[in-house]
Amino acid sequence: MVADVVVTGADLGEPRLSRIRIRGDDIVAVGSDLHVGGGDEILDAGGGAVIPGLHDQHVHLYAAAAARRSLRLGPPDVMDRSAFAAELARADHALAAGEWIRAVGYHESVAGPLDRNVLDRLVPHRPVRVQDRSGSVWVLNSAGLDAIGTLPTHPAGGAGQGVERDATGRPTGRLTRMDGWLAQELAPSSLSLAAVGADAARAGVVGFTDATPLSNSGQLDLLIAAQRAGGIRQRVTVMSAPGAAIRVPAAITLGPVKIVLDDDRLPGFDELCATMTAAHEARRAVAVHCVTRVQTVLAVAALTAVGSCGRDRIEHGAVIPDDLLVPLAALGVTVVTNPGFVADRGDAYLRDVDPDDVAVLYRCATLREAGVETAAGTDAPFGPADPWRVIQACVERSTASGRILGPGERVDPRVALSMFSGSGPSPGTPRRVAPGQPADLCVLFIPLADALRSPSADNVALCLIGGAVVADNR
């Protein structure tokens, strides 16, 4: 018989609750008078808080792994054209012949719009690909396009998904919403997810919802291999593209159908409704990517027309005007927001975004007050990967320069923490340290009240998933 795990010396908010008995994957008892047997494995919390482990509700695991071996060519690492050119030159000199330069985080404020011609002037002989800060556009130089060879056939022109071409039909090097295709062409199997999983575990993260819309089951191979090798210990929920037939193993949960809305290629209203209806008929929720006002208005209108299944999600919810709060609450939709961008990009938002939209960016408090279920994700690697930094951003709403963006959207630290306490299937329902709950736990060095005064991954002592210690920071 496998021994139980008993956590002792836990701060659970009440003196009578200081021990937790774990049997198998689950918590079976909580109390101060629990008997500790000779065969039990003891974990001493030392008076630190024991809380539900964090679930990052919106992350991109493959992109996060790839970003670790990429140049960062955008703010705050690179701020101007000369630094941009210098970083590319340094990488060109350091790499062996034929190796790609892979760069991420680019923003036009650094060196203006990019295309193959701009990159060719800086790195003419080595393949280069640069991803913009949103993650939706890759820009390749001529050597990169030559290395790939034949590009897929997409409509010519500047806007929309696919290969952008100039007036002569020549590719400009800009590939929009083709990240999955590009990754397959450039052998994603060389990626390692182990460091992503290990760092997250050290921060107390027990679960991921990967928001990348998978188009086929083969795209899960790297993740499945990482789980089998122990590189990813977290519970994982994945999303799929509309119409994609995805089969998942028992260790992975198939989540919503991801619908990506872009302003320059919005679907017609009837088309969007049909996509949502097809997902619901297949007993799947939808997760609609909404980063602008028009995208959110369209998504809510379509959900109102077809009806919500009760598990539908708005991803990002970057701009949610007041008149959508009541409809969102009525639909029972969960908004999975990313307040980490307030800390990361808030100064740029205050400078560049329409003032009417600034006032309703990445809302938290008003959503909850209106009765809208609200959860949070990091959007790593496009946002800060540390969930504790996002929790702090929920509480403070402070930009990098110290300016406050949306003071009325601040929430209590416990509320901010609860936004990372849901599960993959139920992002807006916080888990508890209670019998019957999974033993996916985060043990802190200090009491919870102290930790919430200064949210930080440095406060995490242990991370347990299914009762097993997956990270020990002591």
TAHUPE-V378812 format. One record per pair of residues at least 12 apart in sequence whose C-alpha atoms are under 7 Angstrom apart, sorted by sequence separation. I is the first residue (numbers start at 0). GAP is how many residues later the second one is. D is the distance in Angstrom with one decimal. If there is no record, write none. Layout:
i->[I:I]
gap->[GAP:GAP]
d->[D:D]
This chain:
i->[6:7:18:127:128:162:377:417:460:5:6:16:17:18:127:155:161:162:396:445:459:460:5:6:16:17:126:161:395:444:5:15:16:18:128:160:161:236:237:238:241:394:443:444:4:5:15:126:127:160:161:235:236:237:238:239:240:241:393:394:443:444:3:4:125:126:235:236:237:238:239:240:241:393:394:442:443:3:4:124:236:238:239:240:316:394:441:442:443:3:123:238:316:442:126:312:313:314:315:316:441:442:119:311:312:313:314:315:394:441:118:119:256:309:310:311:312:313:314:315:393:440:441:115:307:309:312:338:440:114:115:116:284:289:295:337:439:440:105:106:113:115:213:214:286:287:288:289:290:336:390:438:439:99:100:101:102:103:104:105:106:115:207:212:213:214:284:285:286:287:288:289:290:291:292:390:438:439:99:100:101:102:103:104:105:206:207:208:209:210:211:212:213:256:258:284:285:286:287:288:289:290:291:292:438:439:97:99:100:101:102:103:104:205:206:207:208:209:210:212:215:255:256:257:258:259:260:286:289:290:437:438:80:103:205:206:207:208:209:214:215:216:255:256:257:258:259:260:272:276:279:72:79:80:215:216:255:256:257:258:271:70:71:72:73:78:79:255:69:70:71:72:73:140:193:262:69:70:71:72:73:139:188:192:241:268:272:5:69:138:139:196:260:4:5:6:7:8:9:138:196:2:3:4:5:6:7:8:9:10:73:137:138:196:2:3:4:5:6:7:8:9:10:11:66:84:136:137:193:2:6:8:9:10:11:136:137:192:193:318:333:334:335:336:337:339:9:10:136:192:320:332:333:334:335:336:337:412:9:135:136:319:331:332:333:334:335:336:337:135:318:328:335:337:318:324:328:340:317:318:328:339:364:365:375:317:325:327:339:364:374:375:212:316:324:363:364:373:374:362:363:364:358:363:339:339:342:338:341:346:374:339:345:346:374:338:342:346:373:338:341:342:343:372:115:341:342:343:114:115:341:342:114:114:345:341:391:390:387:388:387:387:333:159:158:159:65:64:64:64:64:63:55:58:60:53:54:58:59:52:53:54:55:56:57:58:59:52:53:54:55:56:57:58:59:52:53:54:55:57:254:236:208:233:205:203:134:133:132:202:203:202:203:205:201:200:200:201:200:201:56:66:63:63:58:62:56:57:58:59:56:57:58:59:55:57:58:59:55:55:54:53:54:53:54:56:52:54:51:56:51:51:51:50:52:51:52:51:52:50:51:49:50:49:50:49:48:49:47:48:47:47:48:44:47:48:46:47:48:46:29:29:28:26:27:26:27:26:25:26:25:26:25:26:24:25:24:21:10:25:24:25:23:24:23:21]
gap->[12:12:12:12:12:12:12:12:12:13:13:13:13:13:13:13:13:13:13:13:13:13:14:14:14:14:14:14:14:14:15:15:15:15:15:15:15:15:15:15:15:15:15:15:16:16:16:16:16:16:16:16:16:16:16:16:16:16:16:16:16:16:17:17:17:17:17:17:17:17:17:17:17:17:17:17:17:18:18:18:18:18:18:18:18:18:18:18:18:19:19:19:19:19:20:20:20:20:20:20:20:20:21:21:21:21:21:21:21:21:22:22:22:22:22:22:22:22:22:22:22:22:22:23:23:23:23:23:23:24:24:24:24:24:24:24:24:24:25:25:25:25:25:25:25:25:25:25:25:25:25:25:25:26:26:26:26:26:26:26:26:26:26:26:26:26:26:26:26:26:26:26:26:26:26:26:26:26:27:27:27:27:27:27:27:27:27:27:27:27:27:27:27:27:27:27:27:27:27:27:27:27:27:27:27:27:28:28:28:28:28:28:28:28:28:28:28:28:28:28:28:28:28:28:28:28:28:28:28:28:28:28:29:29:29:29:29:29:29:29:29:29:29:29:29:29:29:29:29:29:29:30:30:30:30:30:30:30:30:30:30:31:31:31:31:31:31:31:32:32:32:32:32:32:32:32:33:33:33:33:33:33:33:33:33:33:33:34:34:34:34:34:34:35:35:35:35:35:35:35:35:36:36:36:36:36:36:36:36:36:36:36:36:36:37:37:37:37:37:37:37:37:37:37:37:37:37:37:37:38:38:38:38:38:38:38:38:38:38:38:38:38:38:38:38:38:39:39:39:39:39:39:39:39:39:39:39:39:40:40:40:40:40:40:40:40:40:40:40:41:41:41:41:41:42:42:42:42:43:43:43:43:43:43:43:44:44:44:44:44:44:44:45:45:45:45:45:45:45:46:46:46:47:47:49:50:50:51:51:52:52:53:53:53:53:54:54:54:54:55:55:55:55:55:56:56:56:56:57:57:57:57:58:59:59:63:63:64:67:67:68:69:94:104:105:105:125:126:127:128:131:132:149:149:149:150:150:150:150:151:151:151:151:151:151:151:151:152:152:152:152:152:152:152:152:153:153:153:153:153:170:187:215:231:234:238:247:248:249:254:256:257:259:259:261:262:269:269:270:271:279:314:316:317:318:318:319:319:319:319:320:320:320:320:321:321:321:321:322:364:365:366:366:367:367:367:368:368:369:370:379:380:381:382:387:388:388:389:389:390:390:391:391:392:392:393:394:394:395:395:396:397:397:398:398:398:399:399:399:400:404:405:406:407:407:408:408:409:410:410:411:411:412:412:413:413:414:417:436:440:441:441:442:442:443:445]
d->[5.4:6.7:5.3:5.6:6.8:4.9:6.8:5.8:4.9:6.8:5.0:6.3:5.8:5.4:5.6:6.6:5.5:6.7:6.3:6.9:6.9:5.5:5.5:6.5:4.3:4.8:6.4:5.1:6.3:5.5:4.5:5.9:4.9:6.6:6.8:5.1:6.5:5.9:6.4:6.3:5.8:5.1:5.4:6.1:5.9:6.1:4.9:4.6:5.5:5.6:6.2:5.4:4.5:5.3:5.1:6.8:5.7:6.7:5.8:5.2:4.4:5.3:6.8:5.0:5.8:3.9:6.3:5.7:5.4:5.2:5.0:5.4:6.8:6.1:6.1:6.1:4.9:5.7:6.6:6.1:5.7:5.6:5.8:6.8:6.3:5.9:6.9:5.5:6.8:5.0:7.0:5.9:6.9:4.9:7.0:5.4:6.3:6.2:5.7:5.6:5.9:6.3:5.6:5.3:4.8:4.7:5.1:4.3:6.8:4.7:5.3:6.5:6.6:5.6:6.5:6.5:5.7:6.1:6.4:5.7:5.9:5.9:6.4:6.8:5.8:6.4:6.8:5.6:5.0:6.0:5.7:6.9:6.4:6.6:6.7:6.4:5.3:6.5:6.2:6.0:6.8:4.1:6.3:6.1:5.9:6.3:6.3:6.0:6.2:6.1:5.3:6.9:4.3:6.7:6.4:6.2:6.3:5.7:6.2:4.4:5.8:5.8:6.7:5.2:4.3:5.4:5.5:5.0:4.5:5.0:4.8:6.0:6.0:6.4:5.2:6.2:6.1:5.4:5.0:4.7:5.3:4.6:4.6:5.3:5.1:4.7:6.3:5.8:6.2:6.5:6.2:4.2:5.4:6.6:6.9:4.9:6.2:5.6:5.6:6.6:5.5:4.7:5.4:6.4:4.8:6.5:6.1:5.6:6.3:6.1:6.2:6.2:4.1:4.8:4.5:4.9:4.6:4.9:5.7:4.5:6.3:5.7:6.2:5.9:6.1:6.1:5.8:6.2:6.7:6.2:6.3:4.9:5.6:6.8:6.3:5.7:6.3:5.8:6.5:5.2:6.5:4.9:4.6:4.7:4.8:4.7:4.9:6.4:5.4:6.5:6.7:6.3:4.4:4.6:5.7:5.8:4.8:5.9:5.9:6.1:6.7:6.3:5.7:6.0:4.8:5.2:6.1:5.7:5.2:4.4:5.2:5.7:4.3:6.1:6.9:6.9:5.0:6.2:5.7:5.2:5.6:4.7:6.2:6.4:6.9:6.8:6.3:6.6:6.5:5.1:6.5:6.1:6.3:5.7:6.1:5.9:6.2:5.8:5.2:4.4:4.9:5.8:5.1:4.7:5.0:4.6:4.9:5.0:6.7:5.4:6.6:5.7:6.3:6.8:5.3:6.2:6.0:6.2:5.8:5.9:5.1:5.2:5.4:6.0:6.9:6.5:6.6:5.2:4.0:6.6:6.6:5.0:5.8:4.4:6.3:5.6:6.5:6.2:6.1:6.2:6.5:6.4:5.9:6.4:5.8:6.5:5.8:6.2:4.5:6.8:6.1:7.0:4.7:4.9:4.7:4.9:5.5:5.8:6.0:5.7:6.2:5.8:6.9:6.8:5.6:6.3:5.0:6.3:5.9:5.0:5.6:6.6:6.6:6.8:4.9:6.6:5.4:6.1:5.2:6.4:4.6:6.3:6.9:6.2:5.3:4.7:6.6:6.3:6.1:4.5:4.3:5.9:5.5:6.2:6.2:5.2:5.9:6.6:6.4:5.6:6.8:5.6:5.9:6.9:6.9:4.5:6.0:6.0:6.7:5.9:6.0:5.8:4.9:6.9:5.4:6.0:6.9:7.0:5.7:5.9:6.3:5.8:6.8:5.3:5.7:6.8:4.4:6.5:5.7:4.8:5.8:5.7:5.5:6.2:6.8:7.0:6.0:6.9:5.6:6.8:5.2:6.0:6.4:6.0:6.3:5.5:6.5:6.5:6.3:5.6:6.2:7.0:7.0:6.8:6.4:5.9:5.7:6.2:5.2:5.6:4.5:5.8:6.2:6.0:5.4:4.9:6.0:5.7:5.6:4.4:4.9:4.9:5.9:5.8:6.0:5.3:6.7:5.7:6.3:5.5:6.9:5.6:5.9:7.0:6.2:5.2:6.9:6.7:6.6:4.8:6.4:6.2:5.1:6.1:6.8:6.1:6.6:5.3:5.6:6.8:6.9:6.7:6.0:4.7:6.6:6.4:5.9:4.4:6.1:6.7:4.4:6.0:4.5:6.0:4.9:5.2:5.1:6.8:6.5:6.2:5.2:5.2:5.9:5.4:6.3:7.0:6.8:6.3:6.2:6.8:6.2:6.0:6.1:6.4:5.4:6.2:4.3:4.6:4.6:5.8:5.9:6.7:5.3:5.7:6.5:4.5:5.9:6.3:6.6:5.2:5.1:4.8:6.1:6.6:4.2:4.7:6.7:4.7:5.2:6.7:6.4:6.7:5.1:6.5:4.6:4.9:6.0:5.7:6.2:5.6:5.8:6.0:4.3:5.3:5.9:4.7:5.6:6.6:6.1:6.4:4.0:6.9:7.0:5.4:6.7:6.2]
